[in-house]
Amino acid sequence: MLDYIKRALCISWCPEEEADRLNDQIKAGQAFLEKYDPEIDWDNDEEARPLLAEYVRYVRANARDDFKLNYFDEILSLATRRAGSAGTENEE
């Protein structure tokens, strides 16, 4: 996931200390987003991965609270897609 985030944020040079900090931010972002959809497949989810990159971007800018406000619809979408898929499974 670190390589994906570095590409998304255009980080070309990353010393070990910065990589550790990024990994911590990635883990925090994953934990935050998994509150809304605990079954995110981080390797393949093309909706959640860019959202995670934006989370890290905002955290790096000390604007985490702004992330919640600016991406409210996308965050809500994570929660509702799980509810929607549960409804589909119940219909079968």
N, C-alpha and C positions, 0 to 999 in steps of 0.2 A: 504494500500500500504506500510505503514511503516514496518509491519511485513515481507512482502515479501522482501523488500530491506534489512532489517536486516539479514534475512536468506541468501540472495544472497551474502552479504558482510561478512558473518560469524561474525556478531556482536551479542555477547551473553549477554553482560551487557551494558545497555544504560540508563544513568541517564536522568532525565527530560530535562535538558538543551541540552543534546546531541540529544535527540529525537526531540526537537523543531528545532534544526539545521538541522537534517536529513529531517524533514518535509518540511522545507524551500528549501532544495536542491532538494527534490522530486518535489515540485511544480515548481521550476525553470526548472528542466529537462522535466517535462511534457509540460510546456509552450514552451520550445525549440523544442521538438519533434513534438508537435502539429502544429508548423509552416509548417511542411512537410506533416502531415496528421491530420487535425483537428478532425477527427472522430474516433480516437483511443479509443477502449474499454479497459481501463486499467485493468479491472478485468479478461479479457479473451484473450487478444492479446498476443500470445506466441512469437511474433516477437518483439513487442515494449517493453514489460516488461523487458526482459533481457537487452535491449538497454538502458532503463532507469536506471537499476541497474549499468551498466557500466558508464553512465553519472555521477551518484552520486559517484561512485568509483573515477573517474577522478577528480571531483570537490573537493572531500575530500583530494586528493593528490596535489591540486593546479595545475592541469594540464588540465583544461577545453579546452584550445585551441588544445591540443594534441588529445583530444577525437574527435573533429571535423575532424582532419586529419586521425586518425586511424580507425574511423568508418564511413568514407565518403560513402562507398558502402552501408552500412546498412541504413544510413540516407537517401541516395538517393532512396533506395528501398521503404522506407515509402512513399515518394512522388510519385514514379512511380506506386505503387500498387493501389493508389487512382485513378490515371489517367487511369490505366488498367481497373479498375472496372467501371469507368464512360463510357469507350468505350463499355464494355459488356452491360451495361444498355441501351445505345443508340441503340445497335443492335437489342434489343428485341422490 
